[in-house]
């Protein structure tokens, strides 16, 4: 496969969006949004959301890149 030749024209878009979702998850973890929350339930829900963001982004990039 050459650098600019793609069989699937949506492959770069899927990889880019997947990487973006993972980076947003990293930014959310670094920002520590749970530090201002007094509720344990809200903190758990935020952490589950970040883990789901990592999973969705990783799976999307993997499925887009997998030949």
N, CA, C and O atoms as a Tinker XYZ file with bonds, in Angstrom:
   268  protein
     1  N      0.844000   -1.174000    0.000000    73     2
     2  CA     0.000000    0.000000    0.000000    64     1     3
     3  C      0.888000    1.235000    0.000000    63     2     4     5
     4  O      1.743000    1.378000    0.874000    81     3
     5  N      0.704000    2.113000   -0.948000    73     3     6
     6  CA     1.465000    3.346000   -1.019000    64     5     7
     7  C      0.945000    4.355000   -0.001000    63     6     8     9
     8  O     -0.131000    4.185000    0.573000    81     7
     9  N      1.722000    5.396000    0.207000    73     7    10
    10  CA     1.366000    6.395000    1.209000    64     9    11
    11  C      0.065000    7.119000    0.948000    63    10    12    13
    12  O     -0.659000    7.433000    1.892000    81    11
    13  N     -0.254000    7.392000   -0.299000    73    11    14
    14  CA    -1.445000    8.169000   -0.598000    64    13    15
    15  C     -2.513000    7.371000   -1.330000    63    14    16    17
    16  O     -3.507000    7.949000   -1.769000    81    15
    17  N     -2.343000    6.086000   -1.471000    73    15    18
    18  CA    -3.297000    5.248000   -2.167000    64    17    19
    19  C     -4.065000    4.411000   -1.148000    63    18    20    21
    20  O     -3.460000    3.650000   -0.392000    81    19
    21  N     -5.379000    4.541000   -1.120000    73    19    22
    22  CA    -6.195000    3.798000   -0.167000    64    21    23
    23  C     -7.271000    3.036000   -0.928000    63    22    24    25
    24  O     -7.900000    3.570000   -1.841000    81    23
    25  N     -7.470000    1.793000   -0.542000    73    23    26
    26  CA    -8.565000    1.024000   -1.120000    64    25    27
    27  C     -9.894000    1.510000   -0.562000    63    26    28    29
    28  O    -10.887000    1.603000   -1.284000    81    27
    29  N     -9.901000    1.816000    0.724000    73    27    30
    30  CA   -11.096000    2.320000    1.381000    64    29    31
    31  C    -10.897000    3.812000    1.617000    63    30    32    33
    32  O    -10.001000    4.210000    2.361000    81    31
    33  N    -11.723000    4.634000    0.991000    73    31    34
    34  CA   -11.527000    6.077000    1.102000    64    33    35
    35  C    -11.870000    6.612000    2.484000    63    34    36    37
    36  O    -11.473000    7.728000    2.819000    81    35
    37  N    -12.593000    5.854000    3.291000    73    35    38
    38  CA   -12.938000    6.308000    4.638000    64    37    39
    39  C    -11.950000    5.810000    5.691000    63    38    40    41
    40  O    -12.106000    6.108000    6.876000    81    39
    41  N    -10.930000    5.051000    5.269000    73    39    42
    42  CA    -9.950000    4.540000    6.227000    64    41    43
    43  C     -9.237000    5.659000    6.987000    63    42    44    45
    44  O     -9.159000    5.587000    8.214000    81    43
    45  N     -8.712000    6.691000    6.314000    73    43    46
    46  CA    -8.036000    7.752000    7.070000    64    45    47
    47  C     -8.981000    8.500000    8.006000    63    46    48    49
    48  O     -8.569000    8.929000    9.084000    81    47
    49  N    -10.232000    8.659000    7.611000    73    47    50
    50  CA   -11.200000    9.339000    8.457000    64    49    51
    51  C    -11.485000    8.521000    9.716000    63    50    52    53
    52  O    -11.529000    9.072000   10.816000    81    51
    53  N    -11.676000    7.226000    9.565000    73    51    54
    54  CA   -11.931000    6.371000   10.721000    64    53    55
    55  C    -10.769000    6.341000   11.679000    63    54    56    57
    56  O    -10.956000    6.378000   12.895000    81    55
    57  N     -9.562000    6.274000   11.136000    73    55    58
    58  CA    -8.371000    6.270000   11.992000    64    57    59
    59  C     -8.234000    7.617000   12.701000    63    58    60    61
    60  O     -7.943000    7.669000   13.896000    81    59
    61  N     -8.442000    8.692000   11.965000    73    59    62
    62  CA    -8.324000   10.027000   12.555000    64    61    63
    63  C     -9.338000   10.271000   13.663000    63    62    64    65
    64  O     -8.995000   10.819000   14.710000    81    63
    65  N    -10.567000    9.873000   13.443000    73    63    66
    66  CA   -11.606000   10.056000   14.463000    64    65    67
    67  C    -11.325000    9.163000   15.672000    63    66    68    69
    68  O    -11.530000    9.583000   16.811000    81    67
    69  N    -10.860000    7.947000   15.436000    73    67    70
    70  CA   -10.519000    7.061000   16.551000    64    69    71
    71  C     -9.398000    7.620000   17.400000    63    70    72    73
    72  O     -9.468000    7.587000   18.628000    81    71
    73  N     -8.367000    8.133000   16.753000    73    71    74
    74  CA    -7.254000    8.739000   17.489000    64    73    75
    75  C     -7.720000    9.990000   18.224000    63    74    76    77
    76  O     -7.299000   10.238000   19.354000    81    75
    77  N     -8.584000   10.777000   17.594000    73    75    78
    78  CA    -9.122000   11.965000   18.248000    64    77    79
    79  C     -9.902000   11.602000   19.510000    63    78    80    81
    80  O     -9.777000   12.279000   20.531000    81    79
    81  N    -10.703000   10.541000   19.447000    73    79    82
    82  CA   -11.464000   10.118000   20.625000    64    81    83
    83  C    -10.538000    9.683000   21.747000    63    82    84    85
    84  O    -10.790000    9.988000   22.912000    81    83
    85  N     -9.469000    8.974000   21.409000    73    83    86
    86  CA    -8.510000    8.559000   22.438000    64    85    87
    87  C     -7.828000    9.790000   23.042000    63    86    88    89
    88  O     -7.627000    9.850000   24.255000    81    87
    89  N     -7.473000   10.766000   22.211000    73    87    90
    90  CA    -6.841000   11.983000   22.723000    64    89    91
    91  C     -7.789000   12.791000   23.607000    63    90    92    93
    92  O     -7.355000   13.387000   24.593000    81    91
    93  N     -9.061000   12.818000   23.268000    73    91    94
    94  CA   -10.046000   13.490000   24.115000    64    93    95
    95  C    -10.145000   12.775000   25.463000    63    94    96    97
    96  O    -10.276000   13.420000   26.503000    81    95
    97  N    -10.082000   11.453000   25.440000    73    95    98
    98  CA   -10.087000   10.700000   26.694000    64    97    99
    99  C     -8.876000   11.016000   27.548000    63    98   100   101
   100  O     -8.996000   11.164000   28.764000    81    99
   101  N     -7.704000   11.121000   26.924000    73    99   102
   102  CA    -6.492000   11.475000   27.660000    64   101   103
   103  C     -6.625000   12.883000   28.244000    63   102   104   105
   104  O     -6.252000   13.121000   29.393000    81   103
   105  N     -7.151000   13.802000   27.457000    73   103   106
   106  CA    -7.349000   15.164000   27.949000    64   105   107
   107  C     -8.333000   15.223000   29.107000    63   106   108   109
   108  O     -8.162000   16.017000   30.032000    81   107
   109  N     -9.346000   14.398000   29.059000    73   107   110
   110  CA   -10.307000   14.347000   30.151000    64   109   111
   111  C     -9.663000   13.814000   31.419000    63   110   112   113
   112  O     -9.911000   14.331000   32.508000    81   111
   113  N     -8.837000   12.779000   31.285000    73   111   114
   114  CA    -8.152000   12.251000   32.457000    64   113   115
   115  C     -7.168000   13.255000   33.044000    63   114   116   117
   116  O     -7.063000   13.384000   34.264000    81   115
   117  N     -6.448000   13.965000   32.182000    73   115   118
   118  CA    -5.479000   14.956000   32.655000    64   117   119
   119  C     -6.194000   16.125000   33.326000    63   118   120   121
   120  O     -5.690000   16.683000   34.301000    81   119
   121  N     -7.362000   16.498000   32.814000    73   119   122
   122  CA    -8.126000   17.597000   33.385000    64   121   123
   123  C     -8.771000   17.278000   34.718000    63   122   124   125
   124  O     -9.186000   18.193000   35.430000    81   123
   125  N     -8.866000   16.028000   35.070000    73   123   126
   126  CA    -9.445000   15.541000   36.327000    64   125   127
   127  C    -10.784000   16.206000   36.668000    63   126   128   129
   128  O    -10.872000   16.944000   37.650000    81   127
   129  N    -11.828000   15.953000   35.864000    73   127   130
   130  CA   -13.113000   16.600000   36.138000    64   129   131
   131  C    -13.762000   16.113000   37.434000    63   130   132   133
   132  O    -14.651000   16.783000   37.959000    81   131
   133  N    -13.347000   14.990000   37.946000    73   131   134
   134  CA   -13.932000   14.462000   39.178000    64   133   135
   135  C    -13.405000   15.190000   40.412000    63   134   136   137
   136  O    -13.937000   15.001000   41.506000    81   135
   137  N    -12.382000   16.008000   40.259000    73   135   138
   138  CA   -11.807000   16.715000   41.406000    64   137   139
   139  C    -12.776000   17.740000   41.983000    63   138   140   141
   140  O    -12.672000   18.079000   43.161000    81   139
   141  N    -13.704000   18.236000   41.192000    73   139   142
   142  CA   -14.652000   19.236000   41.672000    64   141   143
   143  C    -16.001000   18.626000   42.044000    63   142   144   145
   144  O    -16.916000   19.350000   42.436000    81   143
   145  N    -16.134000   17.329000   41.928000    73   143   146
   146  CA   -17.410000   16.677000   42.215000    64   145   147
   147  C    -17.424000   16.145000   43.644000    63   146   148   149
   148  O    -16.439000   15.575000   44.115000    81   147
   149  N    -18.543000   16.335000   44.322000    73   147   150
   150  CA   -18.692000   15.822000   45.682000    64   149   151
   151  C    -19.381000   14.467000   45.706000    63   150   152   153
   152  O    -19.470000   13.839000   46.761000    81   151
   153  N    -19.866000   14.010000   44.564000    73   151   154
   154  CA   -20.639000   12.782000   44.498000    64   153   155
   155  C    -19.775000   11.633000   43.982000    63   154   156   157
   156  O    -19.114000   11.750000   42.950000    81   155
   157  N    -19.793000   10.531000   44.711000    73   155   158
   158  CA   -19.053000    9.349000   44.283000    64   157   159
   159  C    -19.674000    8.763000   43.019000    63   158   160   161
   160  O    -18.958000    8.288000   42.137000    81   159
   161  N    -20.988000    8.795000   42.928000    73   159   162
   162  CA   -21.667000    8.273000   41.739000    64   161   163
   163  C    -21.286000    9.032000   40.481000    63   162   164   165
   164  O    -21.089000    8.438000   39.422000    81   163
   165  N    -21.184000   10.354000   40.605000    73   163   166
   166  CA   -20.795000   11.164000   39.443000    64   165   167
   167  C    -19.357000   10.860000   39.032000    63   166   168   169
   168  O    -19.042000   10.809000   37.843000    81   167
   169  N    -18.493000   10.659000   40.014000    73   167   170
   170  CA   -17.092000   10.330000   39.726000    64   169   171
   171  C    -16.988000    8.995000   39.011000    63   170   172   173
   172  O    -16.249000    8.870000   38.035000    81   171
   173  N    -17.713000    8.006000   39.481000    73   171   174
   174  CA   -17.697000    6.687000   38.847000    64   173   175
   175  C    -18.242000    6.775000   37.429000    63   174   176   177
   176  O    -17.691000    6.162000   36.514000    81   175
   177  N    -19.305000    7.524000   37.240000    73   175   178
   178  CA   -19.894000    7.677000   35.912000    64   177   179
   179  C    -18.922000    8.380000   34.957000    63   178   180   181
   180  O    -18.842000    8.014000   33.785000    81   179
   181  N    -18.197000    9.368000   35.437000    73   179   182
   182  CA   -17.210000   10.050000   34.599000    64   181   183
   183  C    -16.077000    9.111000   34.207000    63   182   184   185
   184  O    -15.636000    9.118000   33.058000    81   183
   185  N    -15.605000    8.309000   35.143000    73   183   186
   186  CA   -14.534000    7.360000   34.828000    64   185   187
   187  C    -14.999000    6.285000   33.855000    63   186   188   189
   188  O    -14.241000    5.879000   32.975000    81   187
   189  N    -16.235000    5.821000   34.004000    73   187   190
   190  CA   -16.780000    4.841000   33.067000    64   189   191
   191  C    -16.901000    5.472000   31.672000    63   190   192   193
   192  O    -16.642000    4.811000   30.666000    81   191
   193  N    -17.290000    6.732000   31.618000    73   191   194
   194  CA   -17.383000    7.432000   30.338000    64   193   195
   195  C    -16.030000    7.575000   29.664000    63   194   196   197
   196  O    -15.928000    7.422000   28.447000    81   195
   197  N    -14.990000    7.867000   30.435000    73   195   198
   198  CA   -13.644000    7.992000   29.868000    64   197   199
   199  C    -13.162000    6.639000   29.359000    63   198   200   201
   200  O    -12.566000    6.560000   28.285000    81   199
   201  N    -13.410000    5.588000   30.108000    73   199   202
   202  CA   -13.016000    4.247000   29.654000    64   201   203
   203  C    -13.778000    3.852000   28.392000    63   202   204   205
   204  O    -13.211000    3.233000   27.492000    81   203
   205  N    -15.059000    4.206000   28.322000    73   203   206
   206  CA   -15.836000    3.918000   27.117000    64   205   207
   207  C    -15.309000    4.722000   25.928000    63   206   208   209
   208  O    -15.300000    4.230000   24.800000    81   207
   209  N    -14.872000    5.954000   26.181000    73   207   210
   210  CA   -14.303000    6.774000   25.118000    64   209   211
   211  C    -13.021000    6.157000   24.578000    63   210   212   213
   212  O    -12.809000    6.126000   23.366000    81   211
   213  N    -12.158000    5.662000   25.477000    73   211   214
   214  CA   -10.954000    4.961000   25.046000    64   213   215
   215  C    -11.311000    3.733000   24.211000    63   214   216   217
   216  O    -10.718000    3.496000   23.158000    81   215
   217  N    -12.273000    2.963000   24.682000    73   215   218
   218  CA   -12.645000    1.730000   23.991000    64   217   219
   219  C    -13.226000    2.027000   22.607000    63   218   220   221
   220  O    -12.844000    1.390000   21.625000    81   219
   221  N    -14.131000    2.972000   22.526000    73   219   222
   222  CA   -14.757000    3.298000   21.244000    64   221   223
   223  C    -13.726000    3.840000   20.259000    63   222   224   225
   224  O    -13.711000    3.444000   19.093000    81   223
   225  N    -12.866000    4.741000   20.723000    73   223   226
   226  CA   -11.840000    5.298000   19.852000    64   225   227
   227  C    -10.844000    4.251000   19.387000    63   226   228   229
   228  O    -10.466000    4.227000   18.216000    81   227
   229  N    -10.419000    3.386000   20.298000    73   227   230
   230  CA    -9.468000    2.337000   19.936000    64   229   231
   231  C    -10.057000    1.324000   18.969000    63   230   232   233
   232  O     -9.403000    0.919000   18.008000    81   231
   233  N    -11.278000    0.921000   19.222000    73   231   234
   234  CA   -11.927000   -0.052000   18.335000    64   233   235
   235  C    -12.190000    0.561000   16.961000    63   234   236   237
   236  O    -12.024000   -0.113000   15.944000    81   235
   237  N    -12.595000    1.826000   16.918000    73   235   238
   238  CA   -12.839000    2.474000   15.633000    64   237   239
   239  C    -11.551000    2.570000   14.813000    63   238   240   241
   240  O    -11.548000    2.271000   13.619000    81   239
   241  N    -10.462000    2.988000   15.454000    73   239   242
   242  CA    -9.187000    3.086000   14.733000    64   241   243
   243  C     -8.711000    1.710000   14.297000    63   242   244   245
   244  O     -8.204000    1.553000   13.187000    81   243
   245  N     -8.869000    0.720000   15.153000    73   243   246
   246  CA    -8.426000   -0.647000   14.821000    64   245   247
   247  C     -9.245000   -1.220000   13.668000    63   246   248   249
   248  O     -8.687000   -1.823000   12.751000    81   247
   249  N    -10.555000   -1.037000   13.709000    73   247   250
   250  CA   -11.409000   -1.561000   12.630000    64   249   251
   251  C    -11.135000   -0.836000   11.318000    63   250   252   253
   252  O    -11.195000   -1.444000   10.249000    81   251
   253  N    -10.836000    0.452000   11.390000    73   251   254
   254  CA   -10.549000    1.200000   10.170000    64   253   255
   255  C     -9.216000    0.790000    9.583000    63   254   256   257
   256  O     -9.076000    0.730000    8.361000    81   255
   257  N     -8.237000    0.507000   10.419000    73   255   258
   258  CA    -6.901000    0.174000    9.945000    64   257   259
   259  C     -6.780000   -1.286000    9.532000    63   258   260   261
   260  O     -5.972000   -1.612000    8.662000    81   259
   261  N     -7.570000   -2.176000   10.143000    73   259   262
   262  CA    -7.486000   -3.615000    9.879000    64   261   263
   263  C     -7.828000   -3.898000    8.412000    63   262   264   265
   264  O     -8.871000   -3.480000    7.909000    81   263
   265  N     -6.926000   -4.616000    7.745000    73   263   266
   266  CA    -7.138000   -4.915000    6.318000    64   265   267
   267  C     -7.851000   -6.208000    6.143000    63   266   268
   268  O     -8.114000   -6.620000    5.013000    81   267
